[in-house]
Amino acid sequence: MGLTTREKVISLVSNAVAVYSVKQEEGSLPENVTLFEFILKAMPDELKPELSMEVIDEVFEYVSSAHSS
C-alpha cells in the first residue's frame, strides 16, 4: 500500500520545514525567502493542489512541538 496524496504532502512539508530551519541557522538561505515560498519551490507540481496553509501550519506546529519536548 502506497502513501496517500495527503501523506506525501505532509512528508514533503515536514522535510522542507527541517531543511529550511537548518539552512536558516547556517545563514545559507536568502533573507527574503519565506518558509511558504521555500515549501512551494520544494513541492512537485502534481502535489501543489493538495497543499494548503492549514497543512503547513499543522505540520509546522507538530514539528516545532516535537523538537521542543
Z-matrix of the N, CA and C atoms (Angstrom, degrees):
N
C 1 1.436
C 2 1.532 1 108.53
N 3 1.303 2 116.13 1 125.83
C 4 1.456 3 121.31 2 -179.30
C 5 1.519 4 111.91 3 -86.78
N 6 1.304 5 114.27 4 172.79
C 7 1.462 6 120.01 5 177.97
C 8 1.521 7 110.45 6 -71.35
N 9 1.323 8 115.68 7 146.55
C 10 1.454 9 119.87 8 173.52
C 11 1.528 10 107.96 9 -75.24
N 12 1.315 11 116.29 10 166.60
C 13 1.463 12 120.65 11 178.05
C 14 1.517 13 110.03 12 -59.85
N 15 1.318 14 117.49 13 -43.68
C 16 1.478 15 121.19 14 179.25
C 17 1.524 16 110.81 15 -61.19
N 18 1.307 17 117.77 16 -42.23
C 19 1.464 18 121.06 17 178.96
C 20 1.530 19 111.11 18 -63.69
N 21 1.309 20 116.72 19 -38.29
C 22 1.468 21 120.36 20 177.03
C 23 1.525 22 110.76 21 -64.15
N 24 1.321 23 116.43 22 -43.80
C 25 1.467 24 120.99 23 179.32
C 26 1.529 25 109.94 24 -62.63
N 27 1.318 26 117.31 25 -45.82
C 28 1.468 27 121.56 26 179.47
C 29 1.529 28 110.25 27 -60.59
N 30 1.312 29 116.77 28 -43.68
C 31 1.458 30 120.81 29 179.22
C 32 1.526 31 111.78 30 -61.44
N 33 1.322 32 116.33 31 -45.71
C 34 1.460 33 120.40 32 -179.80
C 35 1.528 34 112.20 33 -67.80
N 36 1.318 35 117.56 34 -38.69
C 37 1.465 36 121.17 35 177.45
C 38 1.528 37 109.34 36 -63.95
N 39 1.315 38 117.26 37 -45.18
C 40 1.456 39 121.28 38 179.05
C 41 1.522 40 111.30 39 -59.09
N 42 1.306 41 116.37 40 -45.38
C 43 1.460 42 121.09 41 178.16
C 44 1.528 43 110.88 42 -63.06
N 45 1.316 44 117.05 43 -43.68
C 46 1.465 45 120.78 44 -179.30
C 47 1.526 46 111.01 45 -64.37
N 48 1.325 47 117.89 46 -38.89
C 49 1.467 48 121.40 47 177.53
C 50 1.534 49 109.70 48 -62.00
N 51 1.320 50 116.60 49 -43.97
C 52 1.468 51 120.65 50 179.94
C 53 1.525 52 111.26 51 -64.16
N 54 1.326 53 117.02 52 -46.52
C 55 1.470 54 120.75 53 -179.58
C 56 1.521 55 110.52 54 -65.02
N 57 1.314 56 117.44 55 -42.59
C 58 1.469 57 121.98 56 178.41
C 59 1.532 58 109.96 57 -58.61
N 60 1.326 59 116.83 58 -45.34
C 61 1.463 60 120.91 59 -179.27
C 62 1.522 61 111.88 60 -62.20
N 63 1.326 62 116.31 61 -44.08
C 64 1.466 63 120.77 62 179.79
C 65 1.526 64 110.19 63 -64.37
N 66 1.325 65 116.53 64 -47.06
C 67 1.466 66 120.17 65 -179.93
C 68 1.519 67 111.43 66 -63.53
N 69 1.314 68 117.27 67 -36.26
C 70 1.460 69 121.20 68 179.04
C 71 1.532 70 110.31 69 -66.58
N 72 1.327 71 116.48 70 -42.78
C 73 1.464 72 121.06 71 178.40
C 74 1.523 73 111.45 72 -64.61
N 75 1.329 74 116.91 73 -36.94
C 76 1.463 75 121.74 74 179.62
C 77 1.525 76 111.93 75 -75.20
N 78 1.312 77 116.47 76 -17.05
C 79 1.459 78 120.53 77 -176.55
C 80 1.515 79 112.75 78 77.91
N 81 1.330 80 116.45 79 18.99
C 82 1.467 81 120.25 80 -177.83
C 83 1.532 82 112.52 81 -99.32
N 84 1.317 83 116.03 82 16.09
C 85 1.456 84 121.70 83 -179.44
C 86 1.523 85 108.23 84 -116.06
N 87 1.323 86 117.60 85 131.04
C 88 1.471 87 118.13 86 176.48
C 89 1.526 88 110.36 87 -56.55
N 90 1.316 89 116.69 88 139.92
C 91 1.461 90 120.94 89 -175.06
C 92 1.522 91 113.56 90 -63.72
N 93 1.312 92 117.51 91 -25.55
C 94 1.463 93 119.47 92 -175.50
C 95 1.527 94 113.46 93 -88.78
N 96 1.327 95 118.79 94 4.22
C 97 1.469 96 121.91 95 178.95
C 98 1.524 97 108.98 96 -91.33
N 99 1.323 98 115.55 97 119.32
C 100 1.465 99 119.79 98 178.32
C 101 1.525 100 110.15 99 -85.26
N 102 1.311 101 115.70 100 163.39
C 103 1.462 102 120.56 101 177.01
C 104 1.525 103 110.06 102 -58.33
N 105 1.318 104 116.53 103 -42.62
C 106 1.462 105 120.40 104 -179.25
C 107 1.532 106 111.15 105 -61.06
N 108 1.325 107 117.40 106 -45.09
C 109 1.470 108 120.89 107 178.58
C 110 1.526 109 110.78 108 -62.69
N 111 1.332 110 116.01 109 -40.08
C 112 1.464 111 120.76 110 179.46
C 113 1.527 112 110.45 111 -62.46
N 114 1.328 113 116.30 112 -44.09
C 115 1.465 114 120.62 113 179.25
C 116 1.524 115 110.39 114 -64.06
N 117 1.322 116 117.65 115 -43.17
C 118 1.468 117 120.93 116 179.34
C 119 1.524 118 111.84 117 -60.07
N 120 1.328 119 116.80 118 -39.37
C 121 1.470 120 120.22 119 179.16
C 122 1.523 121 111.62 120 -69.27
N 123 1.326 122 116.78 121 -30.12
C 124 1.464 123 121.01 122 -178.29
C 125 1.528 124 112.96 123 -84.23
N 126 1.322 125 117.31 124 -17.98
C 127 1.462 126 121.81 125 -174.54
C 128 1.524 127 110.98 126 -83.98
N 129 1.332 128 118.09 127 126.81
C 130 1.468 129 120.07 128 175.05
C 131 1.529 130 110.80 129 -60.80
N 132 1.317 131 116.70 130 145.42
C 133 1.464 132 121.94 131 -176.77
C 134 1.521 133 113.09 132 -54.58
N 135 1.325 134 117.28 133 -36.87
C 136 1.465 135 119.20 134 -176.59
C 137 1.530 136 113.08 135 -70.98
N 138 1.325 137 117.78 136 -15.61
C 139 1.464 138 120.79 137 178.83
C 140 1.524 139 112.69 138 -101.72
N 141 1.314 140 118.43 139 -12.06
C 142 1.469 141 121.63 140 -177.91
C 143 1.529 142 113.65 141 -57.84
N 144 1.331 143 119.70 142 -35.03
C 145 1.473 144 117.98 143 178.53
C 146 1.543 145 113.22 144 -61.68
N 147 1.317 146 117.13 145 -24.02
C 148 1.465 147 121.27 146 -179.86
C 149 1.526 148 112.61 147 -88.07
N 150 1.319 149 117.14 148 -9.99
C 151 1.456 150 121.88 149 -178.45
C 152 1.519 151 110.41 150 -80.16
N 153 1.316 152 116.08 151 136.12
C 154 1.465 153 120.90 152 177.64
C 155 1.523 154 108.85 153 -144.90
N 156 1.320 155 115.29 154 162.69
C 157 1.465 156 119.57 155 176.89
C 158 1.527 157 110.65 156 -63.38
N 159 1.316 158 117.17 157 -31.70
C 160 1.460 159 120.48 158 178.96
C 161 1.524 160 111.25 159 -63.68
N 162 1.340 161 116.44 160 -42.42
C 163 1.464 162 120.39 161 178.38
C 164 1.525 163 109.73 162 -65.22
N 165 1.329 164 116.92 163 -44.77
C 166 1.463 165 120.60 164 -179.98
C 167 1.526 166 109.91 165 -61.41
N 168 1.316 167 117.52 166 -46.62
C 169 1.464 168 121.56 167 179.46
C 170 1.528 169 111.62 168 -61.15
N 171 1.332 170 115.52 169 -44.02
C 172 1.466 171 120.19 170 -179.29
C 173 1.524 172 111.01 171 -62.16
N 174 1.324 173 116.85 172 -46.49
C 175 1.467 174 121.11 173 -179.32
C 176 1.526 175 110.05 174 -66.93
N 177 1.335 176 117.30 175 -44.97
C 178 1.456 177 120.91 176 -179.39
C 179 1.530 178 110.56 177 -60.32
N 180 1.321 179 117.07 178 -44.02
C 181 1.463 180 121.25 179 179.12
C 182 1.525 181 110.81 180 -62.19
N 183 1.321 182 116.55 181 -43.85
C 184 1.461 183 120.39 182 179.93
C 185 1.529 184 111.41 183 -64.57
N 186 1.328 185 116.52 184 -47.51
C 187 1.468 186 120.87 185 -179.17
C 188 1.531 187 110.09 186 -62.07
N 189 1.317 188 116.62 187 -43.11
C 190 1.469 189 120.45 188 179.63
C 191 1.524 190 111.70 189 -62.37
N 192 1.318 191 116.17 190 -45.42
C 193 1.467 192 118.84 191 -178.67
C 194 1.531 193 111.68 192 -70.52
N 195 1.318 194 117.50 193 -33.58
C 196 1.467 195 120.70 194 179.52
C 197 1.519 196 110.73 195 -67.52
N 198 1.323 197 117.73 196 -35.64
C 199 1.463 198 121.11 197 -179.12
C 200 1.519 199 112.64 198 -81.39
N 201 1.321 200 117.30 199 -18.76
C 202 1.467 201 119.62 200 -178.96
C 203 1.531 202 112.27 201 -91.32
N 204 1.352 203 117.34 202 -7.56
C 205 1.469 204 118.55 203 -179.23
C 206 1.498 205 112.62 204 -86.89
